[in-house]
């Protein structure tokens, strides 16, 4: 085990009470505070070996889902932690039957304090810990390493910006790299940056991103077809603004209203899906400010032919809206968020528009762009122009969507790749634990009659 630097441990001890005050001043979910500070956790009702998986928020949870389901099929129980409310609620949606059956357990992530992490690990007793994409905590990794628990960074991604941030805390970063058992990087650039932070080459593997593992969901497809029929969309062009953030809805609305006037013969319909539920009401007010009727999913609204904007203010239905659309604008990219996963649009054959801020999924964006499935735009004027091109030429839009779907299907083995690496790491760790126990036995003092004192087996 590589101990975390003293400055980091001191900083975390100072931040802990400040974080408690912050939680006290905001709306929390039941048991959230107690879970974050190690005071209470769900009871465990399984004898299956437990794997802990930490997925920060909604995006990481969606990314992790296929591999978590494969781990369940391998006979493991899962303990899933999240940092955000959206991530936490998504786990509740995705794994409701498994949670009820005692196969999946769920809590907010414990703070990175030795006392809290000790309580958490003593309760969960994981045989392995998975961290999805980027969020790493020094003390947590040190305590996992101290207990000889296989610790794996899954779908690891390290942008140039994040790399420079980690470099500023070089000793902390090096300790974290040393305390990881395995790093599965999404691309060679990330792998190189992990090495520069102190990870040894034998710990690093490269595999296709789990984001490619998005699959078509038959239930979502059938629900989309039903809505298409109910809403009489056969002769309407449906534009989806997916996972939008503040500042994006206004730009998209303005571009949409321009092309709506130009291509009135296609009766365009814009569906807006804000990324965070706490913004639903704000987006409704924005739509109203444009003198447009506010039709909301939460109110069972249905857009009439003379109504052109629909607010999909629900959770867990994004797959429906992608399937229903003819053109997909993927949010988090028109403002500096980093871009959300465009594979969800590609896998159902939709042409994709994204902004310039795609650093969170740059490799995937580049591959889709090179294939012709995705167009990046810089500003509202370019967004308007691209929407106009695909509205004017529906066949070109369909072709773009088709090539994206072919590319997405090509990389569907990403989950198998990373799962094999995870399983091998767990197996290697178990083998090392057995060897360690044998070495302990070999070094125990021997009694006069040849018996060994093995007190802890």
Order of alpha helices (4+ residues) and beta strands (2+ residues): alpha-alpha-beta-alpha-beta-alpha-alpha-beta-alpha-beta-alpha-beta-alpha-alpha-beta-alpha-beta-alpha-beta-alpha-beta-alpha-beta-beta-alpha-beta-alpha-beta-alpha-beta-alpha-alpha-alpha
